[in-house]
């Protein structure tokens, strides 16, 4: 498994040991071979990731989520993130490797949550093979990618120069004027541990030089069902869901949405929004109004405990981030009017984690 991201426009190409070489040009080819990736012309877009990493039969897939072990590489990688308030879990594994997913929700003044995630892929020896730190959607003070990546990677590779490389790039970028609208600079470097690719669109991608995972884990059967078996119930609940190919369904009568990420027909992660209206201590907006047969996109074994966790948040108007019955559950709650036993709230719910290196994140 050797690949990198090559984003949209003429890049800034750098590689060690030349630390401060900044090539910012449009419509010019990079000269010579680069240690990491070379340069990519404006408008070129590669698939994320190459199909080969998921283009395999099931390899002892295990999609039961569990807490990240306190020791070992996964524990060291995620400890700085967890100490900063991130949620991290091992979300899937197979015969070749295991995937760890971390997330934090940045809430702004308008009570809107901007999620930030990090993906880690470890091999059977517990060595980091690949990592991805995507950028956040909102413009935030400072650089959230560097703030997440530097302490995580330094925890396992103490003498890596990730912080310095990214700071150098950002400083060079700020000093560059003027900046063309379609110009997306990038930087690439390598050290004794990994190859690195960094730009504002894709964030930081890290590919280890010493190990790789041939077959990336893709399982989700523990908690989800095929999308084709869930569509009829979504239609019955008032969603305009035309699958295939539509994976983003809307419910106009309640301002609801339902969207999924897939591996083939199999649901990997699902997100939906639902309101809550408590009057005199009773729920007036029943879950069955939007899901008349329940959350049938979930596997039967996890459906009841996950539903109970969602209903608990709907009653209290509070969020939740954790693992329920071996299933990642993220609930972001926005509370409106609250008056004694009355409550109005809207909940954004995510169940499961997307596959590494796939969009949306």
N, C-alpha and C positions, 0 to 999 in steps of 0.2 A: 504494500500500500504506500505509494509515493505520489502525492498530488498536492497541488497548491491552488489557491484561488487566484484568478486573474481578472480583476474588475474592469470597469468600463473605459477608462481613458488612459492617456499617456502617463506612465508612472514616474515616480521618483525611484530610481534604482540604486540600491546601495548594497554593498557586501563587505564583510570584514576580510582583511585587516584595515582596509581604507575606510576610516570611520566617518569622515566628514565630507565625502564626495556626494554632492547633491545635483542630480541631473534632472532639471525641470524643463523639458522641451516638448512641444507638440509636433506631431507629424514627422518625428525623427526616429529612426530605428536605433535601438541600443546596439552598440558596437561590441563585438566579442561575446563570449559566453559568460553568463553570470553564475555565481555559485548556487543561487537559489532558483530563480524562475525565468530570468530574462524579462523582456518588456512586452506589453500587449498593446495593440493598437486601439485607438479610440473606437468605442462601440462594440468591442469584442466581449462576449460573455460566455463563460463556460458553465456547464451544468454543475450543480452543487449537491452532492459530490458526484464523482464518476460512478456510473451505475454498477461497476464491478464490485464495489465494497458491499452493496446490498443485493447484488445479483447472484444469489446462491440459495440453495435449499436450506431448510431449517437445520441448524447445527446445535442441537440440544439447547434450543432457545428457552430462556427463563425470563419472564417479564414481571415477576413479583418484586416490587420495590422493597428496599430495605435501607436502614440507616447506613451511612458511610462508616466503615470500621474506624475505630479511633486510632489504630496503628497502621503501619504500612504507608505506601505511596499515596493512596487515595485519602487517607486521614491527614497526612502532612499537607497535601495540595489544598484541601478544602478547609483546613483549620483557620487560616487567616480570613477566609470568606465567612465561615460560620461565626467567628468572633465579631465580624462586622455586621452581623444580622442576616446573612444569607441562609436560605434553606438548601441543603444538599442531600442527595440520596443516590444510591446505586439503583438505576431505573431499569436496567436490563443486562443480561449476560448471555453468553453462549460458550461453545467449546473453545473458542479462540480468544475471547476478551470480554470485557465488561464496560458498560457505559455509566458514567457518573454525571449527573445534571444538577446544577446549582441555579438558584433564582433569588432575586430580591425585588421588591416592588417599591419604586421611588414615588412617593405621593406628593403632588404639587399643591399650590394654594387653592386650586379649584377642586381639590379632593379627587383628582384623576391620577390613576396609577400608571406609571411608566415602568414596565418590567425590564430587568436586565438579567441575562442568563450567561452561563458558562458551561461548556461541554468538555468532558474529559473522556478519553478512550484509553484503557489500560490493557496490557496483554496478560497472558496467563501467568507470567512471572511477577505481576504487580508492578510493571514498569510503565510509565507514561509513554504512549505511542503517538498520541495526537490530542490537540486541544484547540478550542475555538472560543474566543471572547468577542461576540458580536457587539456592535455599538447599540446604544439605546436609541429609541425613536425621537425623544425630545432633546433639545439642546440644553445640556446641563453645565453647571459651573465646573470647571476643571475637566479632566479627561477620565470618565468612568471606566474606560477600557484599561488604561494604564493602572488605575487605582485597584482594579480587580486582578489583572494579570501579573503585575510585578510581585506582589507579596506571595501569590500562589506559587508561581514558578520558582521564586527565590527559595521557597521553603524546601524544595527538593533539589534545586541546583543553585547552591549558595553563591557561586561566583558568576552566575549569568548576568549579562549586561542589558537585560530587557528594559529596565527602568531608564537607563541612560540612553539607549538607542531610541526609545519612543519619545523621550524628552527632547533629544536632539532633533528628531524629525518634526515634532510639533513646533519647536522653536524656529526651525528653518522655514516651516510652512507659514508661520505668523509673520515672518519678516519678508515674505515674498509678495510683491505688488507689481502690477495688478494681477489678480487671479481670474483666469478665464472661466466663464460659466460652465463649460462642458469639460473642465479639466479636473480629474480626480487623481491627485498625486498618490504615490504609494512608495513604500520602502521595503527592502528585503535584506536580510543579513543572516549569517549563520555563526554558530559558536561550536564548542565542543559537544554540545548536547543536542541541538536541533537546528532546523531551518525555520525562519520566521518570515511571515508576510503580513504587512500592516497597511491599511488604508481606512479612510473615513466611512466607506460604504460597507465593507465586510469586517472591519475590526481586525483583530489579531488572530492569525492561524499559525499553529505551532506543529511541526512535523518532526518527530524524534529521528535522530540519525542512527540510533542503535537498535531500534525495535520497530515492529509494525504488526498490525492485526489484519490478516488476510480477509477474514469474513467478519464484517461488523455485525453486532447483535441487532436484530430488528423485531423481536417478539413483543406482542401485546395481548395475546390471547387470554392471559390471566384475568384481565379486567375489561376487555372490549370485544365486540363482535364485528363481523363484516358489515360494511356500510350498506350493502344491498339488502341486508335483512332488517335494517333499522329505518329505511326510507318510508315504508308504509305507515309506521307509527308516527313519524314526524309529520307526514301529510295529514294524518288524522288529527294532529294537534294544531293544525293551522299554519304549518310552515310551507312556504313555497319552495319545495326542495325537489329539484329535477336532477336525479342522479341515475347514471352518469351523464355528464361529467361534473355537475355542480357539487361542490363540497362546502359552499358557504350559503346557508339557507336563512331566510328571514321570516319573521312573523309580524307583519305590519300592525295587526290589531293590538299588540302589546309592546311594540318596539323591541321585540325579542330577536335573537339571532342564534344560530347554531352552525358551527364550523368545525371541520375535522382536518387532521393530517392523516394520510393513508400510506400503507405499504401494500401495493396492489389494491385489493378490495377491503383489506383489513384496516379497521380504525386503529390508529396509533395514539392519537390524542384528540380530545373533544373539548370545545369551549362553547358555552352558551350563557345568555343573560336572562335573568328572570326577576320579576318584582316581588315584593312582599308587602302585604297590607294587613296589619294587625289592628283590629277594632275590638275593644272590650276584652282584650286578651285572646281573641280568636283569629286564626288565619282566614282572611276573606278571599285571598287569591291562591287557590289550591294549585298544587303542582300538577294535578291531573287535568287542569284546564289547558296546559301546554303539552303535557305528556300523558295522554289519557290512559295508556297502559303502563305507565311508569318509565323509568330510564332504561328502556329496552336496548339502547345502544351499549349498555354495560353487560358484561358477563353475569350470568345469574348468581354466581357465587359471591360476587362483591356488591351486587345491586342494592341489597337492603342496607348494609352498613354505610355505604356511600350516600344513599338517599337520606338516611337518618342524620348524617353529618351535615348535609346541605340544609335539611329542614331545621336543624338546630340553629344554624346561622340565619336562616330566614326568620325564625322566631325572635332572635336576639338582635338582629341587624348588625352582627359582628362578623369579621372575616376569620379565615382559618388557612393555615399552610401546614401540611404534614402528610403522613402516610396513613391511610385507612384500609384495613384488610388487604395489605400489600399493594395498595393503589395510591399513586400521587394525587392529592386533592388540593387545589388552590382556590380559595374563595375570597374575592375582594368585595367588600360591602360598602356601599355609599348610603348613609342614613339621611333621610329627610326629616319630616316632622315626627317628633316624639312627645307624647303627652300621656303620662301615667301608663295605662295599658294599651295605648295606641302607638302604632309605629308604621312608618312608610320607609321602605328601603329598596335599593336595586342591587342585585348581586351578579357579579361576573365570575363564572365558575370554569375552572379548567380541571380536566381529569386526564391523567397520564402525561408523559413528557414526549415531545416530538423526537424523531430520530436525529442523531447528531448530524450536523452539516446539511440539514434540510430546512426549507422555509415553509411557512412562517416559523419563527423560533418560539 
